[in-house]
Amino acid sequence: MRRRGRVPPPTKTQHRINEQIRVRQVRVIDESGEQLGIMETRQALDLAKQKDLDLVLVGPTASPPVAKLLDYGKWRYEQQQAEKEARKKAKRQEMKSIKFRVKIDEHDYQTKLGHVRRFLEAGHKVKVTIMFRGREMAHPELGKKILDRVAEDLSEIAVVEMKPLMAGRDMNMVLAPIPPEKRGKARPEREEAAPPAPEQEAAQE
């Protein structure tokens, strides 16, 4: 039999178990998922003790509330692992940001391009921003030219999810990574030009 000491009060993320269950009756489900029907909570607790399991309130808002017989420690661990994996998946793809200036020099351009590439390789989306200063606002085409170059330079690993768009004094573009297994299929391979026929070579001489 598992030892049942003093049970601490449940937190907001925990379920009520064993003696924490204060309702008079519960609808009981056994460890294999079979419904045992409605019974007095004390009777359900006795049944849980006989099976060396816990009585866990899994449906507190039902009428009557639903309780299940299970190994709470194991069940909670499995739940925590599932929640952890869900959080990892949610964080796996984030929106990163990189800012360029209209008058960026080649060295800075290549450095920032490398940052964008690393973010994309890690599976993140990237918002690329061109920041305009003063009179540069009169030439948005210069910012678009840089964004088009970024998209072209990274076309083997990313697609443009949001085309260049002005927002205040900035122009933004969003790149989304191409999954590794799909790279090389996004753009058709360029065919090499066939060598000229002998008669054509003669004609060109």
C-alpha positions in Angstrom: 0.0 0.0 0.0 1.2 3.5 -0.8 1.6 5.6 2.3 -0.9 8.4 2.5 0.4 11.1 4.8 -1.1 14.5 5.2 -2.1 15.7 1.8 -1.1 19.4 1.0 -3.8 21.6 -0.4 -3.9 21.5 -4.3 -2.5 24.4 -6.3 -4.4 26.0 -9.2 -2.8 23.6 -11.6 -3.3 20.4 -9.6 -6.3 18.1 -9.2 -7.9 17.3 -5.9 -6.9 13.8 -4.8 -8.0 11.4 -2.0 -8.9 13.3 1.2 -8.9 16.6 -0.6 -12.1 15.5 -2.3 -14.9 17.1 -0.2 -18.0 16.3 -2.3 -20.4 13.6 -1.0 -20.7 11.5 -4.2 -18.6 11.0 -7.3 -18.9 9.2 -10.6 -16.1 6.7 -10.6 -13.9 5.5 -13.5 -11.4 2.7 -12.8 -7.8 2.5 -13.9 -8.7 0.8 -17.1 -11.3 3.5 -18.1 -14.4 1.5 -17.2 -17.2 3.5 -15.5 -18.1 2.1 -12.1 -21.1 4.4 -11.6 -22.0 6.9 -8.9 -20.9 6.0 -5.4 -20.2 7.7 -2.0 -16.8 9.4 -2.0 -15.8 7.4 1.1 -16.6 4.2 -0.7 -14.6 5.3 -3.7 -11.6 6.1 -1.4 -11.8 2.7 0.2 -11.8 1.1 -3.3 -8.7 3.2 -4.3 -6.9 2.0 -1.1 -7.7 -1.6 -1.9 -6.2 -1.2 -5.3 -3.2 0.8 -4.0 -4.2 3.7 -6.2 -5.3 7.3 -5.7 -8.7 8.8 -6.2 -8.3 11.8 -8.5 -11.0 14.4 -9.2 -10.7 14.8 -13.0 -14.1 16.3 -13.7 -14.9 18.7 -10.8 -17.6 20.6 -12.7 -19.7 17.6 -13.7 -22.8 16.6 -11.8 -21.9 14.6 -9.9 -18.1 15.3 -10.2 -16.0 12.6 -12.0 -13.2 10.9 -10.1 -10.7 8.3 -11.5 -8.7 5.6 -9.9 -5.0 5.9 -10.9 -1.4 6.3 -9.7 -1.4 10.0 -9.3 2.4 10.4 -9.2 2.9 8.6 -12.5 -0.1 10.3 -14.1 1.1 13.7 -13.1 4.6 13.0 -14.3 3.2 12.0 -17.7 1.1 15.1 -17.8 4.1 17.3 -17.0 6.1 15.7 -19.7 3.3 16.3 -22.3 3.0 19.9 -21.2 6.8 20.4 -21.4 6.8 19.0 -24.9 3.9 21.3 -25.9 5.9 24.3 -24.6 9.0 23.2 -26.5 7.0 23.0 -29.7 5.4 26.4 -29.1 8.8 28.0 -28.6 10.4 26.1 -31.4 9.5 28.8 -33.9 9.8 32.4 -32.8 9.7 35.7 -34.7 13.2 37.1 -34.7 14.0 40.7 -35.9 17.0 42.1 -37.8 17.3 45.8 -38.7 19.2 47.2 -41.7 20.0 50.8 -42.7 19.4 52.1 -46.2 23.1 53.1 -46.4 24.4 49.9 -45.1 28.0 48.9 -46.2 28.8 45.5 -47.6 30.5 44.2 -44.5 27.6 45.1 -42.2 25.2 43.7 -44.8 27.0 40.3 -44.9 27.1 40.3 -41.1 23.4 40.9 -40.7 22.6 38.5 -43.5 24.5 35.8 -41.5 22.4 36.5 -38.4 19.2 36.1 -40.5 20.5 32.9 -42.0 21.3 31.4 -38.5 17.8 32.3 -37.3 16.2 30.6 -40.3 18.4 27.6 -40.0 17.2 27.3 -36.4 13.6 27.2 -37.7 12.6 30.7 -36.7 10.7 33.3 -38.8 12.6 36.6 -39.3 11.2 40.1 -39.7 13.7 42.1 -41.7 13.3 45.8 -41.2 14.8 48.7 -43.2 14.9 51.9 -41.0 14.7 55.2 -42.9 16.2 58.4 -41.7 15.3 62.0 -42.8 15.3 62.4 -46.5 15.7 58.6 -47.0 11.9 58.5 -46.6 11.6 60.0 -50.1 13.3 56.9 -51.6 11.5 53.8 -50.3 12.7 51.9 -53.4 16.2 51.9 -51.9 14.9 50.0 -48.9 12.9 47.6 -51.1 16.1 46.9 -53.1 17.9 45.8 -50.0 15.0 43.5 -48.9 14.8 42.0 -52.3 18.5 41.3 -52.1 18.1 39.6 -48.7 15.2 37.5 -50.0 17.3 36.5 -53.1 20.5 35.7 -51.1 18.5 33.4 -48.8 16.1 32.0 -51.3 17.5 28.5 -50.9 16.4 28.3 -47.2 13.5 30.8 -46.9 10.4 32.1 -48.6 8.9 35.6 -48.3 5.9 35.2 -46.1 5.1 39.0 -46.0 6.3 41.2 -48.9 8.0 44.5 -48.1 5.5 46.9 -46.6 5.9 50.4 -45.1 5.0 50.9 -41.4 5.7 54.4 -40.3 9.4 55.1 -40.9 10.2 51.4 -41.4 9.8 48.9 -44.2 9.3 45.3 -43.1 9.5 41.9 -44.7 8.9 38.6 -43.1 10.9 35.5 -44.1 9.8 32.0 -43.2 12.2 29.0 -43.2 11.8 26.2 -45.8 11.9 22.8 -44.0 15.2 21.1 -44.7 13.5 18.2 -46.5 11.8 20.6 -49.0 14.9 22.7 -49.8 16.0 22.5 -53.4 12.4 22.0 -54.5 11.2 25.6 -54.0 13.0 26.8 -57.1 13.7 24.9 -60.3 17.3 24.2 -61.0 18.8 26.2 -63.7 19.7 24.2 -66.8 23.2 24.7 -68.2 23.3 26.2 -71.6 23.9 23.6 -74.3 27.1 24.0 -76.3 26.6 25.5 -79.8 26.4 23.1 -82.7 29.5 22.8 -84.9 27.8 24.7 -87.8 26.8 27.5 -85.5 30.4 27.8 -84.3 31.6 28.0 -87.8 29.0 30.7 -88.6 30.2 32.7 -85.6 33.8 32.7 -86.6 
